[in-house]
Structure formats: structure tokens, C-alpha cells
Amino acid sequence: MEAIPAKLIYPDIDPVEFTERYLNAYRRTRPLDETNMAYYLTFRNIMALIDGTQGHVVLGHPEVVKMLLASIYEISGVKIKMPGFDLLILLNGYI
């Protein structure tokens, strides 16, 4: 589990370590039931994809979209195809 856009915004910060530090700090204040964590992480990644398609600058960046798609697949086993993704990249000037 990791913060996807952080890889691009803060390349010197290890997002996995950052997330673990946050979760450990949270666990010191209250118990954390991790039963549904994969579901919520996948849901958040899907919502981020939607935000990206609706014009969010960071979440719509091709590298972030690729990371979100990979994360969703890694967690859930579901491969999402985004028709027109290459066209979106071209129209937004990323290639």
C-alpha cells in the first residue's frame, strides 16, 4: 500500500515507508482493523482514476494513471482498460 502521486511529486521519499510510518502512528492512537483495507485502497485508486479523467492535473498525469492501474491490478486482480488513454495523453501534450 502506498501513496501513488507521491512517487512523482516527492521522488526522494519512499512512499511505502511513509505510509507505514503513518499507519504505525495511527495504530498508536487507536486500533486499526485492516480486514477491508485492500477494498478501500482499491476504491480510492478507482476514485483517483475518475478524478484524473475529469481534469485533476496530478491524477490525470499518464505516469500516475499507469501507477493507479497497476495498483488496482496488484490488489484486486482486476485489469482496467481505459479506451482512449493514448489519445488523452496526446491531447494533453504528454507525448
C-alpha positions in Angstrom: 0.0 0.0 0.0 1.4 3.4 -0.9 0.6 6.9 -1.9 0.7 6.9 -5.7 1.3 10.5 -6.7 3.9 11.0 -4.0 6.3 9.0 -6.2 6.2 11.8 -8.8 5.9 14.8 -6.5 8.5 13.7 -3.9 10.8 11.2 -5.7 13.2 11.2 -2.7 10.6 9.9 -0.3 9.9 6.2 -0.1 6.1 6.1 -0.3 5.9 2.6 1.3 8.0 3.7 4.3 6.0 6.9 4.6 2.7 5.0 4.5 3.9 2.5 7.1 5.1 5.3 9.4 1.6 6.9 9.1 -0.2 3.7 9.8 2.1 2.9 12.8 1.4 6.4 14.2 -2.3 5.8 13.7 -2.2 2.4 15.4 -0.6 4.1 18.5 -3.7 6.2 18.9 -6.4 3.6 18.2 -6.8 0.1 16.8 -6.9 -0.4 13.1 -9.0 -3.2 11.6 -7.2 -4.0 8.3 -9.8 -6.5 7.2 -11.2 -4.3 4.4 -8.0 -2.2 3.8 -7.5 -3.7 0.3 -11.1 -2.9 -0.7 -10.8 0.8 0.4 -7.4 1.2 -1.2 -8.7 -0.2 -4.5 -11.8 2.0 -4.2 -9.6 5.1 -3.5 -7.5 4.3 -6.5 -10.6 4.0 -8.7 -11.8 7.3 -7.5 -8.4 8.8 -8.3 -8.7 7.4 -11.8 -12.1 9.1 -12.2 -10.7 12.4 -10.8 -7.9 12.1 -13.3 -10.3 11.7 -16.2 -12.2 14.8 -15.0 -9.2 17.1 -15.2 -7.2 16.7 -12.0 -3.7 17.7 -13.1 -1.7 15.2 -10.9 -4.1 12.3 -11.0 -4.5 12.7 -14.8 -0.8 12.5 -15.5 0.0 9.4 -17.6 2.6 8.1 -15.1 0.1 8.4 -12.2 -2.6 6.7 -14.3 -0.3 3.9 -15.0 0.6 3.5 -11.3 -3.1 3.6 -10.3 -4.0 0.9 -12.9 -1.0 -1.2 -11.7 -2.0 -0.8 -8.1 -5.6 -1.8 -8.7 -4.5 -4.9 -10.6 -2.0 -5.8 -7.9 -4.5 -5.5 -5.1 -7.7 -6.9 -6.8 -6.5 -8.8 -9.8 -8.8 -6.7 -12.0 -7.2 -5.2 -15.1 -8.9 -2.0 -16.2 -8.6 -0.9 -19.8 -9.0 2.8 -20.4 -10.2 3.3 -24.0 -8.8 6.5 -25.4 -6.0 6.7 -22.8 -3.3 7.2 -25.6 -5.5 9.9 -27.2 -5.9 11.6 -23.8 -2.1 11.6 -23.4 -1.7 13.1 -26.8 -4.4 15.8 -26.4 -2.9 16.8 -23.0 0.5 17.2 -24.6 2.3 14.5 -22.7 3.7 13.0 -25.8 
